[in-house]
Amino acid sequence: MDLDALTAARRAEWERLEELSRERRLTGAQVDELVTRYRAASADLADLKTSAGRTPQGDHVSTMLARTRLRLTGVREGIGAAIPRFFVLQLPAALYRVRWTTLAVAVGFVIAGALVALWIAGSPAVLAALGDEADLAAYAQDDFTSYYSENPAAVFAGTVWTNNAWIAAQCVAFGITGVWPLMVVMQNAVGVGTAAAVMFAFDRGDVFFAFILPHGLLELTAVFVAAAAGLQIFWAWVAPGPRTRAAALAAAGRSLGTIALGLVFVLAVSGVFEGFVTPAPWPVAVKLAVGGAVWAAFLAYMLVLGRRAVRQGETGDLTEYEAGTPTLTSG
């Protein structure tokens, strides 16, 4: 093969390919032309390598093809852009999508917890079944509050954080069962309701709320969100719409799995509050104000920033480059 003759014959086509690969915006016709010229140049490169091995002309064509391939397929988003995108778009959008399910879970929790508390408080026999009066009095007078300070604050905060993050992850991961998230929420409701009944039985209701609310507002909301995400994954399996169940589950799992990762950070904040703020010798009003402010900030992040992200077309899912091109279905 005469390399100079081939180069002279193909130079105009290669220059056009290079010109198209450097264009900032391409029309539909230009994209079609880019693909056609990419295929032709690939055939030229194969001929060059077969006939002459590695040559300057082949290296030039290979560089153009690499640039064109990146233009056609895109490039993975860098970590410097991926992290802000996760916190500004993906996570708030995913949280916003589960807002109504989260509210339903929260209402169910409050109702269940209140019913348990009223049942125990209204039945001396049930209260007595929890333990003898001396043990219950010790719990109400000392054990309930000392729980938050019997270990070093940093150790306690870390333990609470990892435990709650694990519970939230389970709610999302096992949400497809439709049962696990509800079981987790009901277990928490029964536990909180039982503790409230004992505290109120010994006229310590004010202490109960003073030690639960500063960290509990954020912590329990995070659990509600995790349960809501799990239930929506279950619903994607039950009612996939026009997509196949596999495609619906994959999309829901990717987008709502974002919540499990995001809640790790949310629960880290609530863990710090439970370890350092809840047992602190501050006025109750101060602790409630600080805890309420952080909780309100999370709700604003979920509802305000989330709504804005959804309006921009964000769902919480991975980008198409990361998740793969979706399969189109009719219906």
C-alpha positions in Angstrom: 0.0 0.0 0.0 1.3 3.5 -0.9 0.9 5.4 2.4 1.4 8.8 0.7 -1.3 8.1 -1.9 -3.7 6.9 0.8 -3.0 9.9 2.9 -3.6 12.3 -0.1 -6.8 10.5 -1.0 -8.2 10.5 2.5 -6.9 13.8 3.9 -10.0 15.8 3.2 -12.2 13.1 4.9 -9.9 13.0 7.9 -9.8 16.8 8.2 -13.6 16.8 8.1 -13.8 14.2 10.8 -11.4 16.2 13.0 -13.4 19.3 12.4 -16.7 17.6 13.4 -15.1 16.1 16.5 -14.1 19.5 17.7 -17.5 21.2 17.2 -19.1 22.4 20.4 -22.7 21.7 19.2 -23.7 19.3 16.4 -27.0 19.1 14.5 -28.7 15.8 13.9 -27.2 15.7 10.3 -23.7 16.4 11.6 -24.0 13.6 14.2 -24.9 11.2 11.4 -22.0 12.4 9.3 -19.7 12.1 12.3 -20.7 8.4 12.8 -20.3 7.7 9.0 -16.8 9.3 8.9 -15.8 7.6 12.1 -16.6 4.2 10.6 -14.7 5.1 7.4 -11.7 6.3 9.3 -11.7 3.1 11.4 -11.5 1.0 8.2 -8.6 3.2 7.0 -6.8 2.7 10.3 -7.3 -1.1 10.0 -5.8 -1.0 6.5 -2.9 1.0 7.6 -2.0 -1.3 10.5 -2.5 -4.4 8.4 -0.3 -3.2 5.6 2.4 -1.1 7.3 2.1 -1.6 11.1 2.6 1.4 13.2 3.0 4.6 11.1 2.8 8.4 11.7 -0.3 8.4 9.5 -1.9 5.6 11.6 -1.1 7.4 14.9 -2.8 10.5 13.5 -5.9 8.7 12.5 -6.0 6.8 15.9 -5.9 10.1 17.8 -8.7 11.5 15.7 -10.8 8.3 16.3 -10.2 8.5 20.1 -11.4 12.1 20.2 -14.4 11.2 18.1 -15.3 8.2 20.3 -15.2 10.4 23.4 -17.5 12.9 21.6 -20.0 10.1 20.7 -20.0 8.2 24.0 -19.3 11.0 26.5 -16.9 10.9 29.5 -17.4 9.9 33.0 -18.2 12.8 35.3 -15.2 13.7 37.5 -15.3 13.4 41.2 -15.1 17.2 41.5 -18.5 17.5 39.7 -20.1 14.3 40.9 -20.0 15.2 44.6 -21.7 18.6 44.3 -24.2 17.0 41.9 -25.0 14.3 44.4 -25.7 16.7 47.3 -27.4 19.5 45.2 -29.4 17.5 42.7 -29.5 13.7 43.2 -30.1 13.4 46.9 -32.6 16.2 47.4 -34.6 15.0 44.3 -34.7 11.4 45.7 -35.8 12.7 49.1 -38.5 14.9 47.5 -39.9 11.9 45.6 -40.7 10.1 48.8 -42.2 13.1 50.7 -45.8 11.9 50.8 -44.8 8.3 51.7 -42.6 9.7 54.4 -45.5 11.7 55.8 -47.7 8.6 55.8 -45.1 6.6 57.6 -44.6 9.4 60.2 -48.4 9.6 60.8 -48.5 5.8 61.2 -45.6 5.9 63.6 -47.2 8.6 65.8 -50.6 6.8 65.9 -49.0 3.4 66.7 -46.8 4.9 69.4 -49.6 6.8 71.0 -51.9 3.8 71.0 -49.2 1.7 72.7 -48.5 4.4 75.3 -52.2 4.8 76.0 -52.8 1.0 76.3 -49.9 0.5 78.7 -50.7 3.6 80.8 -54.3 2.7 81.0 -53.8 -0.8 82.1 -52.0 -1.4 85.5 -51.7 -5.1 84.7 -49.8 -4.4 81.4 -47.6 -1.8 83.1 -46.8 -4.3 85.8 -45.9 -7.0 83.2 -43.0 -4.8 82.1 -41.3 -5.2 85.5 -41.8 -4.7 89.2 -42.5 -1.2 90.5 -39.0 -0.6 91.8 -37.4 -1.4 88.5 -39.8 0.8 86.6 -39.2 3.6 89.0 -35.5 3.3 88.6 -35.9 3.4 84.9 -38.0 6.5 85.0 -35.9 8.3 87.6 -32.4 7.5 86.4 -31.9 4.8 83.8 -33.7 6.6 81.0 -31.6 9.7 81.2 -28.3 8.0 82.2 -28.4 6.0 79.0 -27.3 9.1 77.1 -24.3 9.8 79.3 -23.1 6.4 80.7 -20.5 6.2 77.8 -18.1 8.8 76.4 -20.0 11.2 74.2 -17.9 10.4 71.1 -18.2 6.7 71.5 -22.0 6.9 72.1 -22.5 9.1 69.1 -20.5 6.8 66.9 -22.4 3.7 68.1 -25.8 5.4 67.6 -24.8 6.6 64.1 -23.6 3.2 62.8 -26.6 1.4 64.3 -29.1 3.8 62.8 -27.4 4.0 59.5 -27.5 0.1 59.3 -31.2 0.2 60.1 -31.9 2.8 57.4 -29.8 0.8 54.9 -31.9 -2.3 55.7 -35.1 -0.5 55.2 -34.0 0.5 51.6 -32.3 -2.8 50.8 -35.1 -5.1 52.0 -37.9 -2.7 51.0 -38.8 -4.9 48.1 -40.4 -7.3 50.7 -42.9 -4.7 51.5 -42.8 -5.9 55.1 -39.3 -5.1 56.5 -39.7 -1.3 56.5 -43.1 -1.5 58.2 -41.6 -3.9 60.8 -38.8 -1.5 61.6 -41.1 1.4 62.0 -43.6 -0.5 64.2 -40.7 -1.8 66.4 -39.6 1.7 66.9 -43.1 2.9 67.6 -43.7 0.2 70.2 -40.3 1.0 71.9 -41.0 4.7 72.0 -44.6 4.2 73.2 -43.5 1.8 75.9 -40.8 4.2 77.2 -43.4 7.1 77.1 -45.9 5.1 79.1 -43.4 4.3 81.9 -42.1 7.8 82.1 -45.6 9.3 82.2 -46.7 6.7 84.8 -44.1 8.2 87.1 -44.8 11.8 86.2 -41.7 12.2 84.1 -43.3 13.0 80.8 -41.5 16.3 80.6 -38.2 14.5 80.9 -39.2 12.0 78.2 -39.8 14.8 75.7 -36.7 16.8 76.8 -34.5 13.8 76.0 -36.2 12.4 73.0 -37.0 15.5 70.9 -33.6 17.3 70.5 -32.1 14.4 68.4 -35.3 12.4 67.8 -36.9 14.9 65.4 -34.1 14.4 62.9 -33.3 10.7 63.7 -36.9 9.5 63.4 -37.5 11.5 60.3 -34.4 9.8 58.7 -35.9 6.4 59.6 -39.3 7.4 58.1 -37.5 8.5 54.9 -35.6 5.2 54.7 -38.9 3.2 55.2 -40.6 5.3 52.6 -37.8 4.6 50.1 -38.0 0.9 50.8 -41.8 0.9 50.3 -41.6 2.8 47.0 -39.1 0.2 45.8 -41.7 -2.4 46.7 -44.3 -0.5 44.8 -42.1 -0.3 41.7 -42.2 -4.1 41.7 -46.0 -4.3 42.3 -46.9 -1.6 39.7 -44.1 -1.2 37.2 -46.2 0.7 34.7 -45.2 0.3 31.0 -41.7 -0.9 32.0 -40.8 -4.4 32.8 -40.5 -5.2 36.5 -36.8 -5.7 36.2 -36.4 -2.2 34.6 -38.7 -0.6 37.1 -36.9 -2.2 40.1 -33.5 -1.2 38.7 -34.5 2.4 38.3 -36.1 2.6 41.7 -33.2 0.8 43.3 -30.7 3.2 41.8 -32.5 6.4 42.5 -33.9 5.5 46.0 -30.7 3.8 46.9 -29.3 7.3 46.8 -31.3 7.9 49.9 -29.5 5.2 51.9 -26.2 6.8 51.2 -27.4 10.3 51.9 -29.0 9.2 55.2 -25.5 8.1 56.4 -24.7 11.8 56.7 -28.0 12.8 58.1 -27.8 10.2 60.8 -24.2 11.2 61.6 -25.6 14.7 62.5 -28.4 13.2 64.7 -25.8 10.9 66.3 -23.7 13.9 67.2 -26.8 15.5 68.7 -27.7 12.4 70.7 -24.2 12.1 72.0 -23.4 15.7 72.8 -26.5 17.8 72.9 -29.2 15.6 74.4 -27.3 14.8 77.7 -25.8 18.4 77.9 -26.8 20.4 81.0 -28.4 23.1 78.9 -31.8 24.6 79.3 -34.4 22.4 77.7 -35.6 25.3 75.5 -32.1 25.7 74.1 -31.7 22.0 73.2 -35.2 21.9 71.6 -34.4 25.1 69.6 -31.1 23.7 68.3 -32.6 20.3 67.5 -35.7 21.9 65.9 -33.5 24.2 63.7 -31.5 21.3 62.4 -34.6 19.4 61.7 -36.2 22.3 59.9 -33.0 22.7 57.8 -33.3 19.0 56.7 -36.9 19.5 55.8 -36.0 22.6 53.7 -33.3 20.6 52.0 -35.7 17.8 51.3 -38.7 19.9 50.2 -37.4 23.2 48.8 -34.1 22.1 47.2 -35.6 18.8 46.3 -38.5 20.4 44.5 -36.1 22.6 42.6 -34.0 19.6 41.5 -37.1 17.6 40.4 -38.3 20.6 38.3 -34.9 20.5 36.5 -35.6 16.9 35.6 -33.6 15.2 38.3 -34.9 11.9 39.7 -32.0 10.8 42.0 -31.0 8.1 39.5 -27.5 7.8 38.0 -26.6 9.6 34.8 -27.2 7.8 31.6 -23.4 7.3 31.2 -23.3 5.6 34.6 -26.5 3.6 34.3 -26.5 2.7 30.6 -28.8 3.8 27.9 -32.4 2.9 28.8 -34.4 0.4 26.8 -37.4 2.0 25.1 -40.7 0.3 25.5 -44.1 1.0 23.9 -47.3 1.5 25.8 
